[in-house]
Amino acid sequence: MRRNWMTRTGWFVLIWVLSVAALGLVAYGIRLMIMP
């Protein structure tokens, strides 16, 4: 039970970190396109 909770939380954190990293990369790319 606890292992399942840890796995679910780990996946949630992993997806959150990946989404934040993707947003950062997109914002960085847009900034480069606006101000080369």
PDB file of all heavy atoms in Angstrom:
ATOM      1  N   MET A   1       0.853  -1.209   0.000  1.00  0.00           N
ATOM      2  CA  MET A   1       0.000   0.000   0.000  1.00  0.00           C
ATOM      3  C   MET A   1       0.880   1.247   0.000  1.00  0.00           C
ATOM      4  O   MET A   1       0.693   2.132  -0.801  1.00  0.00           O
ATOM      5  CB  MET A   1      -0.886  -0.015   1.259  1.00  0.00           C
ATOM      6  CG  MET A   1      -1.881   1.138   1.284  1.00  0.00           C
ATOM      7  SD  MET A   1      -3.180   0.901   0.041  1.00  0.00           S
ATOM      8  CE  MET A   1      -4.124   2.389   0.292  1.00  0.00           C
ATOM      9  N   ARG A   2       1.839   1.284   0.937  1.00  0.00           N
ATOM     10  CA  ARG A   2       2.688   2.474   1.000  1.00  0.00           C
ATOM     11  C   ARG A   2       3.554   2.590  -0.255  1.00  0.00           C
ATOM     12  O   ARG A   2       3.784   3.665  -0.779  1.00  0.00           O
ATOM     13  CB  ARG A   2       3.580   2.383   2.238  1.00  0.00           C
ATOM     14  CG  ARG A   2       4.433   3.627   2.405  1.00  0.00           C
ATOM     15  CD  ARG A   2       5.014   3.715   3.815  1.00  0.00           C
ATOM     16  NE  ARG A   2       5.665   4.997   4.015  1.00  0.00           N
ATOM     17  CZ  ARG A   2       6.152   5.403   5.164  1.00  0.00           C
ATOM     18  NH1 ARG A   2       6.057   4.637   6.222  1.00  0.00           N
ATOM     19  NH2 ARG A   2       6.735   6.570   5.279  1.00  0.00           N
ATOM     20  N   ARG A   3       4.019   1.444  -0.752  1.00  0.00           N
ATOM     21  CA  ARG A   3       4.836   1.468  -1.970  1.00  0.00           C
ATOM     22  C   ARG A   3       4.018   2.008  -3.138  1.00  0.00           C
ATOM     23  O   ARG A   3       4.522   2.763  -3.960  1.00  0.00           O
ATOM     24  CB  ARG A   3       5.330   0.043  -2.256  1.00  0.00           C
ATOM     25  CG  ARG A   3       6.244  -0.030  -3.443  1.00  0.00           C
ATOM     26  CD  ARG A   3       6.847  -1.431  -3.542  1.00  0.00           C
ATOM     27  NE  ARG A   3       7.560  -1.597  -4.796  1.00  0.00           N
ATOM     28  CZ  ARG A   3       8.811  -1.203  -4.997  1.00  0.00           C
ATOM     29  NH1 ARG A   3       9.478  -0.633  -4.017  1.00  0.00           N
ATOM     30  NH2 ARG A   3       9.400  -1.379  -6.158  1.00  0.00           N
ATOM     31  N   ASN A   4       2.752   1.626  -3.215  1.00  0.00           N
ATOM     32  CA  ASN A   4       1.892   2.117  -4.287  1.00  0.00           C
ATOM     33  C   ASN A   4       1.736   3.639  -4.190  1.00  0.00           C
ATOM     34  O   ASN A   4       1.783   4.343  -5.184  1.00  0.00           O
ATOM     35  CB  ASN A   4       0.519   1.437  -4.192  1.00  0.00           C
ATOM     36  CG  ASN A   4      -0.344   1.738  -5.412  1.00  0.00           C
ATOM     37  OD1 ASN A   4       0.145   2.205  -6.426  1.00  0.00           O
ATOM     38  ND2 ASN A   4      -1.616   1.449  -5.312  1.00  0.00           N
ATOM     39  N   TRP A   5       1.576   4.129  -2.935  1.00  0.00           N
ATOM     40  CA  TRP A   5       1.439   5.574  -2.742  1.00  0.00           C
ATOM     41  C   TRP A   5       2.719   6.288  -3.163  1.00  0.00           C
ATOM     42  O   TRP A   5       2.679   7.319  -3.829  1.00  0.00           O
ATOM     43  CB  TRP A   5       1.128   5.843  -1.265  1.00  0.00           C
ATOM     44  CG  TRP A   5       1.054   7.312  -0.949  1.00  0.00           C
ATOM     45  CD1 TRP A   5      -0.011   8.116  -1.174  1.00  0.00           C
ATOM     46  CD2 TRP A   5       2.084   8.132  -0.378  1.00  0.00           C
ATOM     47  NE1 TRP A   5       0.296   9.392  -0.760  1.00  0.00           N
ATOM     48  CE2 TRP A   5       1.572   9.439  -0.279  1.00  0.00           C
ATOM     49  CE3 TRP A   5       3.390   7.874   0.050  1.00  0.00           C
ATOM     50  CZ2 TRP A   5       2.334  10.485   0.246  1.00  0.00           C
ATOM     51  CZ3 TRP A   5       4.127   8.924   0.568  1.00  0.00           C
ATOM     52  CH2 TRP A   5       3.605  10.210   0.662  1.00  0.00           C
ATOM     53  N   MET A   6       3.876   5.703  -2.800  1.00  0.00           N
ATOM     54  CA  MET A   6       5.150   6.322  -3.174  1.00  0.00           C
ATOM     55  C   MET A   6       5.319   6.327  -4.693  1.00  0.00           C
ATOM     56  O   MET A   6       5.769   7.303  -5.280  1.00  0.00           O
ATOM     57  CB  MET A   6       6.313   5.558  -2.529  1.00  0.00           C
ATOM     58  CG  MET A   6       6.457   5.859  -1.041  1.00  0.00           C
ATOM     59  SD  MET A   6       7.880   5.028  -0.338  1.00  0.00           S
ATOM     60  CE  MET A   6       9.191   5.925  -1.162  1.00  0.00           C
ATOM     61  N   THR A   7       4.929   5.231  -5.337  1.00  0.00           N
ATOM     62  CA  THR A   7       5.053   5.165  -6.798  1.00  0.00           C
ATOM     63  C   THR A   7       4.153   6.205  -7.451  1.00  0.00           C
ATOM     64  O   THR A   7       4.560   6.910  -8.370  1.00  0.00           O
ATOM     65  CB  THR A   7       4.663   3.759  -7.284  1.00  0.00           C
ATOM     66  OG1 THR A   7       5.500   2.812  -6.631  1.00  0.00           O
ATOM     67  CG2 THR A   7       4.850   3.638  -8.780  1.00  0.00           C
ATOM     68  N   ARG A   8       2.914   6.315  -6.961  1.00  0.00           N
ATOM     69  CA  ARG A   8       1.982   7.290  -7.544  1.00  0.00           C
ATOM     70  C   ARG A   8       2.509   8.714  -7.349  1.00  0.00           C
ATOM     71  O   ARG A   8       2.483   9.533  -8.263  1.00  0.00           O
ATOM     72  CB  ARG A   8       0.613   7.128  -6.872  1.00  0.00           C
ATOM     73  CG  ARG A   8      -0.484   7.846  -7.622  1.00  0.00           C
ATOM     74  CD  ARG A   8      -1.835   7.540  -7.002  1.00  0.00           C
ATOM     75  NE  ARG A   8      -2.126   6.109  -7.002  1.00  0.00           N
ATOM     76  CZ  ARG A   8      -3.161   5.580  -6.377  1.00  0.00           C
ATOM     77  NH1 ARG A   8      -3.987   6.342  -5.679  1.00  0.00           N
ATOM     78  NH2 ARG A   8      -3.366   4.290  -6.418  1.00  0.00           N
ATOM     79  N   THR A   9       3.013   9.006  -6.141  1.00  0.00           N
ATOM     80  CA  THR A   9       3.557  10.341  -5.880  1.00  0.00           C
ATOM     81  C   THR A   9       4.782  10.599  -6.748  1.00  0.00           C
ATOM     82  O   THR A   9       4.959  11.691  -7.285  1.00  0.00           O
ATOM     83  CB  THR A   9       3.922  10.472  -4.391  1.00  0.00           C
ATOM     84  OG1 THR A   9       2.773  10.164  -3.606  1.00  0.00           O
ATOM     85  CG2 THR A   9       4.375  11.874  -4.061  1.00  0.00           C
ATOM     86  N   GLY A  10       5.623   9.566  -6.921  1.00  0.00           N
ATOM     87  CA  GLY A  10       6.816   9.721  -7.760  1.00  0.00           C
ATOM     88  C   GLY A  10       6.444  10.048  -9.193  1.00  0.00           C
ATOM     89  O   GLY A  10       7.037  10.929  -9.814  1.00  0.00           O
ATOM     90  N   TRP A  11       5.439   9.354  -9.735  1.00  0.00           N
ATOM     91  CA  TRP A  11       5.004   9.655 -11.103  1.00  0.00           C
ATOM     92  C   TRP A  11       4.458  11.070 -11.189  1.00  0.00           C
ATOM     93  O   TRP A  11       4.719  11.794 -12.146  1.00  0.00           O
ATOM     94  CB  TRP A  11       3.926   8.656 -11.529  1.00  0.00           C
ATOM     95  CG  TRP A  11       4.501   7.402 -12.110  1.00  0.00           C
ATOM     96  CD1 TRP A  11       4.450   6.151 -11.563  1.00  0.00           C
ATOM     97  CD2 TRP A  11       5.228   7.273 -13.340  1.00  0.00           C
ATOM     98  NE1 TRP A  11       5.104   5.272 -12.389  1.00  0.00           N
ATOM     99  CE2 TRP A  11       5.580   5.919 -13.478  1.00  0.00           C
ATOM    100  CE3 TRP A  11       5.611   8.183 -14.329  1.00  0.00           C
ATOM    101  CZ2 TRP A  11       6.309   5.455 -14.578  1.00  0.00           C
ATOM    102  CZ3 TRP A  11       6.333   7.721 -15.425  1.00  0.00           C
ATOM    103  CH2 TRP A  11       6.671   6.376 -15.540  1.00  0.00           C
ATOM    104  N   PHE A  12       3.679  11.491 -10.193  1.00  0.00           N
ATOM    105  CA  PHE A  12       3.106  12.839 -10.206  1.00  0.00           C
ATOM    106  C   PHE A  12       4.214  13.891 -10.199  1.00  0.00           C
ATOM    107  O   PHE A  12       4.196  14.846 -10.978  1.00  0.00           O
ATOM    108  CB  PHE A  12       2.193  13.011  -8.992  1.00  0.00           C
ATOM    109  CG  PHE A  12       1.566  14.388  -8.918  1.00  0.00           C
ATOM    110  CD1 PHE A  12       0.507  14.709  -9.740  1.00  0.00           C
ATOM    111  CD2 PHE A  12       2.054  15.341  -8.030  1.00  0.00           C
ATOM    112  CE1 PHE A  12      -0.066  15.967  -9.681  1.00  0.00           C
ATOM    113  CE2 PHE A  12       1.489  16.600  -7.965  1.00  0.00           C
ATOM    114  CZ  PHE A  12       0.420  16.907  -8.801  1.00  0.00           C
ATOM    115  N   VAL A  13       5.216  13.697  -9.334  1.00  0.00           N
ATOM    116  CA  VAL A  13       6.331  14.648  -9.264  1.00  0.00           C
ATOM    117  C   VAL A  13       7.109  14.645 -10.575  1.00  0.00           C
ATOM    118  O   VAL A  13       7.482  15.697 -11.084  1.00  0.00           O
ATOM    119  CB  VAL A  13       7.248  14.296  -8.075  1.00  0.00           C
ATOM    120  CG1 VAL A  13       8.537  15.119  -8.118  1.00  0.00           C
ATOM    121  CG2 VAL A  13       6.509  14.531  -6.759  1.00  0.00           C
ATOM    122  N   LEU A  14       7.333  13.451 -11.143  1.00  0.00           N
ATOM    123  CA  LEU A  14       8.086  13.360 -12.395  1.00  0.00           C
ATOM    124  C   LEU A  14       7.364  14.105 -13.521  1.00  0.00           C
ATOM    125  O   LEU A  14       7.969  14.888 -14.256  1.00  0.00           O
ATOM    126  CB  LEU A  14       8.261  11.889 -12.775  1.00  0.00           C
ATOM    127  CG  LEU A  14       9.118  11.649 -14.024  1.00  0.00           C
ATOM    128  CD1 LEU A  14      10.556  12.063 -13.758  1.00  0.00           C
ATOM    129  CD2 LEU A  14       9.046  10.187 -14.441  1.00  0.00           C
ATOM    130  N   ILE A  15       6.053  13.894 -13.634  1.00  0.00           N
ATOM    131  CA  ILE A  15       5.276  14.577 -14.676  1.00  0.00           C
ATOM    132  C   ILE A  15       5.289  16.087 -14.438  1.00  0.00           C
ATOM    133  O   ILE A  15       5.411  16.878 -15.374  1.00  0.00           O
ATOM    134  CB  ILE A  15       3.835  14.021 -14.692  1.00  0.00           C
ATOM    135  CG1 ILE A  15       3.854  12.569 -15.199  1.00  0.00           C
ATOM    136  CG2 ILE A  15       2.932  14.878 -15.577  1.00  0.00           C
ATOM    137  CD1 ILE A  15       2.528  11.869 -15.029  1.00  0.00           C
ATOM    138  N   TRP A  16       5.180  16.515 -13.163  1.00  0.00           N
ATOM    139  CA  TRP A  16       5.182  17.942 -12.855  1.00  0.00           C
ATOM    140  C   TRP A  16       6.512  18.571 -13.247  1.00  0.00           C
ATOM    141  O   TRP A  16       6.563  19.636 -13.875  1.00  0.00           O
ATOM    142  CB  TRP A  16       4.917  18.127 -11.356  1.00  0.00           C
ATOM    143  CG  TRP A  16       4.864  19.556 -10.937  1.00  0.00           C
ATOM    144  CD1 TRP A  16       3.805  20.398 -11.093  1.00  0.00           C
ATOM    145  CD2 TRP A  16       5.920  20.308 -10.306  1.00  0.00           C
ATOM    146  NE1 TRP A  16       4.151  21.637 -10.574  1.00  0.00           N
ATOM    147  CE2 TRP A  16       5.445  21.611 -10.101  1.00  0.00           C
ATOM    148  CE3 TRP A  16       7.219  19.993  -9.901  1.00  0.00           C
ATOM    149  CZ2 TRP A  16       6.205  22.598  -9.504  1.00  0.00           C
ATOM    150  CZ3 TRP A  16       7.979  20.984  -9.312  1.00  0.00           C
ATOM    151  CH2 TRP A  16       7.483  22.256  -9.116  1.00  0.00           C
ATOM    152  N   VAL A  17       7.621  17.899 -12.894  1.00  0.00           N
ATOM    153  CA  VAL A  17       8.947  18.431 -13.230  1.00  0.00           C
ATOM    154  C   VAL A  17       9.117  18.505 -14.745  1.00  0.00           C
ATOM    155  O   VAL A  17       9.632  19.491 -15.272  1.00  0.00           O
ATOM    156  CB  VAL A  17      10.044  17.555 -12.592  1.00  0.00           C
ATOM    157  CG1 VAL A  17      11.426  17.920 -13.149  1.00  0.00           C
ATOM    158  CG2 VAL A  17      10.025  17.721 -11.081  1.00  0.00           C
ATOM    159  N   LEU A  18       8.661  17.478 -15.472  1.00  0.00           N
ATOM    160  CA  LEU A  18       8.796  17.482 -16.928  1.00  0.00           C
ATOM    161  C   LEU A  18       7.969  18.610 -17.540  1.00  0.00           C
ATOM    162  O   LEU A  18       8.424  19.290 -18.469  1.00  0.00           O
ATOM    163  CB  LEU A  18       8.335  16.131 -17.498  1.00  0.00           C
ATOM    164  CG  LEU A  18       9.348  15.004 -17.327  1.00  0.00           C
ATOM    165  CD1 LEU A  18       8.751  13.693 -17.828  1.00  0.00           C
ATOM    166  CD2 LEU A  18      10.642  15.309 -18.080  1.00  0.00           C
ATOM    167  N   SER A  19       6.766  18.846 -17.031  1.00  0.00           N
ATOM    168  CA  SER A  19       5.930  19.913 -17.576  1.00  0.00           C
ATOM    169  C   SER A  19       6.557  21.283 -17.302  1.00  0.00           C
ATOM    170  O   SER A  19       6.565  22.156 -18.174  1.00  0.00           O
ATOM    171  CB  SER A  19       4.525  19.847 -16.977  1.00  0.00           C
ATOM    172  OG  SER A  19       4.573  20.078 -15.582  1.00  0.00           O
ATOM    173  N   VAL A  20       7.115  21.464 -16.098  1.00  0.00           N
ATOM    174  CA  VAL A  20       7.764  22.744 -15.783  1.00  0.00           C
ATOM    175  C   VAL A  20       8.988  22.946 -16.679  1.00  0.00           C
ATOM    176  O   VAL A  20       9.215  24.039 -17.198  1.00  0.00           O
ATOM    177  CB  VAL A  20       8.164  22.781 -14.296  1.00  0.00           C
ATOM    178  CG1 VAL A  20       9.058  23.986 -14.003  1.00  0.00           C
ATOM    179  CG2 VAL A  20       6.916  22.826 -13.429  1.00  0.00           C
ATOM    180  N   ALA A  21       9.760  21.880 -16.904  1.00  0.00           N
ATOM    181  CA  ALA A  21      10.937  21.986 -17.769  1.00  0.00           C
ATOM    182  C   ALA A  21      10.513  22.306 -19.202  1.00  0.00           C
ATOM    183  O   ALA A  21      11.143  23.130 -19.873  1.00  0.00           O
ATOM    184  CB  ALA A  21      11.725  20.675 -17.727  1.00  0.00           C
ATOM    185  N   ALA A  22       9.437  21.685 -19.680  1.00  0.00           N
ATOM    186  CA  ALA A  22       8.961  21.946 -21.037  1.00  0.00           C
ATOM    187  C   ALA A  22       8.509  23.405 -21.168  1.00  0.00           C
ATOM    188  O   ALA A  22       8.818  24.074 -22.155  1.00  0.00           O
ATOM    189  CB  ALA A  22       7.809  21.002 -21.380  1.00  0.00           C
ATOM    190  N   LEU A  23       7.795  23.909 -20.159  1.00  0.00           N
ATOM    191  CA  LEU A  23       7.362  25.309 -20.198  1.00  0.00           C
ATOM    192  C   LEU A  23       8.571  26.243 -20.219  1.00  0.00           C
ATOM    193  O   LEU A  23       8.595  27.232 -20.947  1.00  0.00           O
ATOM    194  CB  LEU A  23       6.482  25.618 -18.983  1.00  0.00           C
ATOM    195  CG  LEU A  23       5.027  25.179 -19.113  1.00  0.00           C
ATOM    196  CD1 LEU A  23       4.298  25.368 -17.796  1.00  0.00           C
ATOM    197  CD2 LEU A  23       4.327  25.960 -20.207  1.00  0.00           C
ATOM    198  N   GLY A  24       9.589  25.923 -19.432  1.00  0.00           N
ATOM    199  CA  GLY A  24      10.796  26.747 -19.403  1.00  0.00           C
ATOM    200  C   GLY A  24      11.494  26.750 -20.756  1.00  0.00           C
ATOM    201  O   GLY A  24      11.934  27.795 -21.231  1.00  0.00           O
ATOM    202  N   LEU A  25      11.585  25.582 -21.385  1.00  0.00           N
ATOM    203  CA  LEU A  25      12.226  25.509 -22.703  1.00  0.00           C
ATOM    204  C   LEU A  25      11.439  26.309 -23.736  1.00  0.00           C
ATOM    205  O   LEU A  25      12.015  27.015 -24.560  1.00  0.00           O
ATOM    206  CB  LEU A  25      12.327  24.042 -23.150  1.00  0.00           C
ATOM    207  CG  LEU A  25      13.451  23.253 -22.473  1.00  0.00           C
ATOM    208  CD1 LEU A  25      13.363  21.791 -22.882  1.00  0.00           C
ATOM    209  CD2 LEU A  25      14.807  23.826 -22.868  1.00  0.00           C
ATOM    210  N   VAL A  26      10.111  26.204 -23.704  1.00  0.00           N
ATOM    211  CA  VAL A  26       9.278  26.954 -24.654  1.00  0.00           C
ATOM    212  C   VAL A  26       9.449  28.456 -24.432  1.00  0.00           C
ATOM    213  O   VAL A  26       9.618  29.226 -25.379  1.00  0.00           O
ATOM    214  CB  VAL A  26       7.800  26.545 -24.505  1.00  0.00           C
ATOM    215  CG1 VAL A  26       6.898  27.494 -25.298  1.00  0.00           C
ATOM    216  CG2 VAL A  26       7.611  25.111 -25.003  1.00  0.00           C
ATOM    217  N   ALA A  27       9.421  28.895 -23.169  1.00  0.00           N
ATOM    218  CA  ALA A  27       9.589  30.321 -22.877  1.00  0.00           C
ATOM    219  C   ALA A  27      10.974  30.793 -23.327  1.00  0.00           C
ATOM    220  O   ALA A  27      11.115  31.885 -23.875  1.00  0.00           O
ATOM    221  CB  ALA A  27       9.418  30.564 -21.374  1.00  0.00           C
ATOM    222  N   TYR A  28      12.003  29.953 -23.110  1.00  0.00           N
ATOM    223  CA  TYR A  28      13.360  30.320 -23.529  1.00  0.00           C
ATOM    224  C   TYR A  28      13.430  30.439 -25.052  1.00  0.00           C
ATOM    225  O   TYR A  28      14.015  31.386 -25.571  1.00  0.00           O
ATOM    226  CB  TYR A  28      14.342  29.253 -23.018  1.00  0.00           C
ATOM    227  CG  TYR A  28      15.787  29.598 -23.269  1.00  0.00           C
ATOM    228  CD1 TYR A  28      16.392  30.663 -22.613  1.00  0.00           C
ATOM    229  CD2 TYR A  28      16.547  28.852 -24.180  1.00  0.00           C
ATOM    230  CE1 TYR A  28      17.710  30.971 -22.829  1.00  0.00           C
ATOM    231  CE2 TYR A  28      17.872  29.159 -24.409  1.00  0.00           C
ATOM    232  CZ  TYR A  28      18.462  30.217 -23.731  1.00  0.00           C
ATOM    233  OH  TYR A  28      19.760  30.532 -23.945  1.00  0.00           O
ATOM    234  N   GLY A  29      12.800  29.510 -25.762  1.00  0.00           N
ATOM    235  CA  GLY A  29      12.791  29.562 -27.227  1.00  0.00           C
ATOM    236  C   GLY A  29      12.061  30.803 -27.741  1.00  0.00           C
ATOM    237  O   GLY A  29      12.529  31.463 -28.666  1.00  0.00           O
ATOM    238  N   ILE A  30      10.936  31.124 -27.132  1.00  0.00           N
ATOM    239  CA  ILE A  30      10.188  32.314 -27.563  1.00  0.00           C
ATOM    240  C   ILE A  30      11.021  33.571 -27.307  1.00  0.00           C
ATOM    241  O   ILE A  30      11.083  34.470 -28.145  1.00  0.00           O
ATOM    242  CB  ILE A  30       8.831  32.387 -26.821  1.00  0.00           C
ATOM    243  CG1 ILE A  30       7.925  31.263 -27.312  1.00  0.00           C
ATOM    244  CG2 ILE A  30       8.174  33.743 -27.043  1.00  0.00           C
ATOM    245  CD1 ILE A  30       6.633  31.142 -26.526  1.00  0.00           C
ATOM    246  N   ARG A  31      11.703  33.611 -26.180  1.00  0.00           N
ATOM    247  CA  ARG A  31      12.539  34.779 -25.858  1.00  0.00           C
ATOM    248  C   ARG A  31      13.668  34.907 -26.880  1.00  0.00           C
ATOM    249  O   ARG A  31      13.987  36.002 -27.327  1.00  0.00           O
ATOM    250  CB  ARG A  31      13.091  34.610 -24.448  1.00  0.00           C
ATOM    251  CG  ARG A  31      13.772  35.891 -23.952  1.00  0.00           C
ATOM    252  CD  ARG A  31      14.270  35.691 -22.521  1.00  0.00           C
ATOM    253  NE  ARG A  31      13.163  35.386 -21.610  1.00  0.00           N
ATOM    254  CZ  ARG A  31      13.345  34.983 -20.372  1.00  0.00           C
ATOM    255  NH1 ARG A  31      14.549  34.782 -19.892  1.00  0.00           N
ATOM    256  NH2 ARG A  31      12.298  34.741 -19.605  1.00  0.00           N
ATOM    257  N   LEU A  32      14.254  33.782 -27.266  1.00  0.00           N
ATOM    258  CA  LEU A  32      15.322  33.831 -28.267  1.00  0.00           C
ATOM    259  C   LEU A  32      14.773  34.303 -29.609  1.00  0.00           C
ATOM    260  O   LEU A  32      15.442  35.040 -30.334  1.00  0.00           O
ATOM    261  CB  LEU A  32      15.950  32.442 -28.422  1.00  0.00           C
ATOM    262  CG  LEU A  32      16.948  32.039 -27.329  1.00  0.00           C
ATOM    263  CD1 LEU A  32      17.489  30.645 -27.621  1.00  0.00           C
ATOM    264  CD2 LEU A  32      18.093  33.026 -27.255  1.00  0.00           C
ATOM    265  N   MET A  33      13.560  33.872 -29.969  1.00  0.00           N
ATOM    266  CA  MET A  33      12.968  34.284 -31.247  1.00  0.00           C
ATOM    267  C   MET A  33      12.625  35.785 -31.229  1.00  0.00           C
ATOM    268  O   MET A  33      12.729  36.457 -32.247  1.00  0.00           O
ATOM    269  CB  MET A  33      11.717  33.451 -31.529  1.00  0.00           C
ATOM    270  CG  MET A  33      12.071  32.024 -31.937  1.00  0.00           C
ATOM    271  SD  MET A  33      10.687  30.889 -31.861  1.00  0.00           S
ATOM    272  CE  MET A  33       9.640  31.570 -33.129  1.00  0.00           C
ATOM    273  N   ILE A  34      12.206  36.289 -30.055  1.00  0.00           N
ATOM    274  CA  ILE A  34      11.836  37.714 -29.975  1.00  0.00           C
ATOM    275  C   ILE A  34      13.102  38.577 -29.948  1.00  0.00           C
ATOM    276  O   ILE A  34      13.195  39.570 -30.661  1.00  0.00           O
ATOM    277  CB  ILE A  34      10.973  37.958 -28.712  1.00  0.00           C
ATOM    278  CG1 ILE A  34       9.607  37.292 -28.894  1.00  0.00           C
ATOM    279  CG2 ILE A  34      10.805  39.461 -28.476  1.00  0.00           C
ATOM    280  CD1 ILE A  34       8.742  37.397 -27.660  1.00  0.00           C
ATOM    281  N   MET A  35      14.076  38.197 -29.105  1.00  0.00           N
ATOM    282  CA  MET A  35      15.300  38.983 -28.980  1.00  0.00           C
ATOM    283  C   MET A  35      16.517  38.111 -29.310  1.00  0.00           C
ATOM    284  O   MET A  35      17.089  37.494 -28.420  1.00  0.00           O
ATOM    285  CB  MET A  35      15.439  39.531 -27.547  1.00  0.00           C
ATOM    286  CG  MET A  35      14.351  40.505 -27.168  1.00  0.00           C
ATOM    287  SD  MET A  35      14.670  41.297 -25.575  1.00  0.00           S
ATOM    288  CE  MET A  35      14.799  39.896 -24.488  1.00  0.00           C
ATOM    289  N   PRO A  36      16.886  38.008 -30.573  1.00  0.00           N
ATOM    290  CA  PRO A  36      18.032  37.178 -30.935  1.00  0.00           C
ATOM    291  C   PRO A  36      19.354  37.811 -30.539  1.00  0.00           C
ATOM    292  O   PRO A  36      19.414  39.010 -30.281  1.00  0.00           O
ATOM    293  CB  PRO A  36      17.906  37.053 -32.461  1.00  0.00           C
ATOM    294  CG  PRO A  36      17.124  38.250 -32.874  1.00  0.00           C
ATOM    295  CD  PRO A  36      16.208  38.575 -31.708  1.00  0.00           C
TER     296      PRO A  36
END
